Amino acid sequence: MSYTLNDKIKNLVPYEPISGTFNIRLDANECTLNYNDEFKQLVFDAVNSIEFNRYPDPTCINIRKSFADFYGIDYKNVTVGNGSDELLFIIESAFLEKGDSLLVATPDFSMYEFYSSIAEVNCVKYVKNTELNIDVDKLIDTVNSNNIGLVLFSNPCNPTGQGVCKKDIVKLLNSVNALVVLDEAYMDFWSDEESLIKDVNNYSNLIVLRTASKAMGSAALRLGFAVSNITITNALTAVKSPYNVNTLSQTIGASVYKNKKFLKNQINTIVENTNLLYNKLVDISNNTEDFVVYPTKTNFVFIKTSFGKDLWNFLKDNSVAIRFMGDYIRITAGTKEEIDTTVKLIDRFISER
């Protein structure tokens, strides 16, 4: 007798990020700015208060309150996860049953579809238009005509950088019976006015996801947040593991969100650097065929080009990592110095083609 893996996992390949050491990392949409010394000292002081022999707080009360205060919402509407990935998997596996249908937009974050296969739910794909935008009326029609139980997409979108305005999201929420999950991981770079995070109590079918990994510069902590009405929040709390977020991440995360001025300044710097990167890449596109630069509401720029693989390899050879995605490349906004180096290398590559 021998054990055989089941069909849904036997051919899976573990996720492997780009390997190697690079002087400039612009491939993962991370915040390029690390904590400064003053901020690190606050973190060290917080860590010194930890009782390492005790289990984490299952309610995550301090990090929930700090997060909620930062965004001006009620902490009772917040569920904390071990990164947004844990919350995504919990939502897809708990709020849908085997055979139910999930709708994702494409292109979008690849893990949405991956988790649906593990949860054994049907995945229906809504294909965006040629401008990589969502036509909300067509999306609504697709949801209603396919008996969709859950709609999930990022807003603004990773990897396209495009955003769906709030009024269109509201129209979607009011036009479908499905649960709508908005992954607002990059919303800090766009506009508070386009977010639904403060409106969750107005809808029975809305979950808004946020993360500490992008604008907060805390990817190492693996902190994700689901914001929803009390009924959904209670359900999320019931189905998640009781000690899912470790004490280190809870404690440091609470300190991070309390430093509003530091975070707001950091976000402003990232937005400025993203605009700088975008404008420099547009200058290149104006003088280069087959190099289409999309507007962005995030901390990265999305580019369509047929020579992306060659450019990706060239940049790697020069110790710069970006993301290669078939017909597209994605470049995270780094520091001004990193942007200058990267753009000069792209110019050089194009001139030598």
Salt bridges, closest charged atoms under 4 A:
ASP7 OD1 - LYS10 NZ 3.00
ASP27 OD2 - ARG25 NH2 2.84
ASP69 OD2 - LYS260 NZ 2.99
ASP85 OD2 - ARG222 NH2 3.27
GLU113 OE2 - LYS125 NZ 3.33
GLU120 OE2 - LYS8 NZ 3.22
GLU120 OE1 - LYS98 NZ 3.73
ASP137 OD1 - LYS171 NZ 2.56
GLU184 OE1 - ARG210 NH2 2.93
ASP188 OD1 - ARG210 NH1 3.43
ASP199 OD2 - LYS166 NZ 2.84
ASP340 OD2 - LYS344 NZ 3.19
GLU352 OE2 - ARG348 NE 3.60
